[in-house]
């Protein structure tokens, strides 16, 4: 047992450490991550029985929706798999986290993160160089596309310009070969509207890096420019509109959160409702370093340097975008399932994440936004179906979305199934496992 004097000495030593040094110490002494068992996942997804408000809201869900959430603790579920560690470098091996149950989120985060009439818009701010036509087009180019907006609440003129640039050809100085590049933000906007169904999504006018006045550096490994994400978050606080659920910046430049970190895909503040994420490392050519490249040029912070928008890049961009936006709703990294909001230490680990939220995290988002599961899943299925895109917005490259599309079809079949007699999902607090589905204390893999 540690004496009081020893305890005081430990506290004194910790006070002298930097945040990164404390994290390193935690990694050294923390136990290895173990997948959550069925009982843990059940407690994570269901409301606290002592919390009458959330319990009542759960009981008011449709039976099919309660059956879907019950998949969180169904050991034989074909829809979701518990999170496992596949590599020593994986996030939870290096950043121990305790997770966040629905009950914890509802008690601490729901009051300040729910959508209401005064606060129902996600704002996205393009930062740094983007292809001509992405945002900030001329008034003529923007006006040419009135009515082609993908925003349910009315997109900003910059989003309309992005849509119109693709339809019109080479506005904004882009060549015909870059048409697909010019609608990346419009595709992201539409995916965001499906994912956060019922929320307005609007793009603000783009800003240059020099306007943000954030610190920069050249990464010693990639020889590419990086922006300090903390400075960007500080800048965004003063720019956040009153009706914003959140304000996030998107950039094609790489990010780093502190001097001791190599990079970060994105960073968000639950307190301020601001975030930033980068698409830079989702480009297949990002890690290619020309032999004759000794130093990055300062002009690259302002000049357009956009890779081709492939189906894989679009999928990765959609995933990192929704991941960071979920943090804006008070959601912490998921440790229960392979989920869109898992932490990731590498692009490979990020690629292993599914596109959608697991039952635990989706329950939080449903409570914050208020949508029906089937309606949301159908909207995302429509996004993944090329034939559903009208002539106003060119269909994105969707090959990489095919596995997600098949999963959505399976989920919709599940929601439309009529449960066998005696297998209806019971209300919260009265769960009795169906025959053959007894809960196990063993981890499910």
Buried (B, 14 or more C-beta within 10 A) or exposed (E): EEEEEEEEEEEEEEEEEEEEEEBEEEEEEBEEBEBBBBEBBBBBBBBBEEBEEBBEBBBEBEEBBBBBBBBBBBBEBEBBBBBBBEEEEBBBBBBBBEBBBBBBBBBEBBEEBBBEEEBBBBBBBBBBBBBBBBBBBEEEBBEBBEEBBBBBBEBBBBBBBBBBBBBBEBBBEBEEEBBBBBBBBBBBBBBBBBBBBBBBBBBBEBBEBEEBEBEBBBBEEBEBBBBBBBBBBBBBEEBBEEBBBBBBBBBBBBBBBEEEEEBBBBBBBBEBBBBBBBBBBBBEEBEEEEEEEEEBEEEBBEEBBBBEBBBBBBBBBBBBBBBBBBBBBBBBBBBBBBBBBBBBBBBEBBBBBBBBBBBBBBBBBBBBBBBBBBEBBBBBBBBBBEEEBEEBBBBBBBEBBEEBBEBBEEBBEBBEEEEEEEEEBEBBEEBEBBEEBEBEEEBBE
